[in-house]
């Protein structure tokens, strides 16, 4: 076949101008965020029912699967997106895998049944293998790299399927080993000849996905308050909580997007920390939405969680988010020393907010103060 259906999958130039996210990539993100939203919803229900340890562990495992498949596609597309029919079809198969994974999230979090999640993940990853094999055929200078990716991904998928037979704690240990193996594949493959991902395009893709997940937090929090207000009770309390939640989400957006993303993502040593560092960013953002929903449940008497536990449901992911954004985007930049130190200080204060009587409001004030300090520090600089 010829024409637009099948074209050679040649490596794109790293210096290509006007390299922006495509409509297919944005559609890919929107479908993946469905799985993220379901994972956050499952975390919310687990926390509300006081199944904290199992809920957090299951959430982190599911979000890893979503993030890693998204991460791999993003890096591949940055280097090889030729937008032919076969590429689009293979990408749509990956989206189907994400939707299958999303369908299995409730069972994974409630019953620790990972069969459907694993099936969806394997569908996504084997479609990725097909993409790498196409790249190996069309890009001789990086053929060995592409074949390493294909072989490494395939081998780990066998491990994920075999892991389903492991009982209890062995399953968790197997997950950790296989997750580390997944993250080691790019390091091993790229050592032969680095692929030509586009630094600015890569930074934009991570920023856009962060933005979409932030939007999901707003939706989840609004829905929780809307349902709680249906009976006309707790109006004043929930309006105050809604205001504080809005401040938190707006501040999270501000802190991430106030400074342009690093442009020096043209080496593996720079790109990998950036990519891997976004796992806690994505997980923390979605978990903030779950935490705000827990706060609504607590204020309306729908959970048996203690005040401290309910407060930490939001405080912990917010603190993680502030610290990781500081490490990825802020630290090392040109700014006053006091401003640089304010990020970890605010993160620690947020962690301590549940000791107050209004942890969500205290967190909102702390983040607003950090945004204000950031703005003043820039102006003086």
Secondary structure, DSSP 4 states (H G I P E B T S, - for coil): --TTSS---PPPPTT-TT----HHHHHHHHHHHHHHHHHHHHHHHHHHTT-HHHHHHHHHHHHHHHHHHHHHHHHHHHHH----HHHHHHHHHHHHHHHHHHHHHHHHHHH---HHHHHHHHHHHHHHHHHHHHHHHH-GGGHHHHHHHHHHHHHHHHHHHHHTT--HHHHHHHHHHHHHHHHHHHHHHHTTS-----HHHHHHHHHHHHHHHHHHHHHHHHHHHHHHGGGS-SHHHHHHHHHHHHHHHHHHHHHHHSSPPPS---SHHHHHHHHHHHHHHHHHHHHHHHHHHHHHHHHTT-----HHHHHHHHHHHHHHHHHHHIIIIITTSSS-HHHHHHHHHHHHHHHHGGGSS-HHHHHHHHHHHHHHHHHHHHHH-
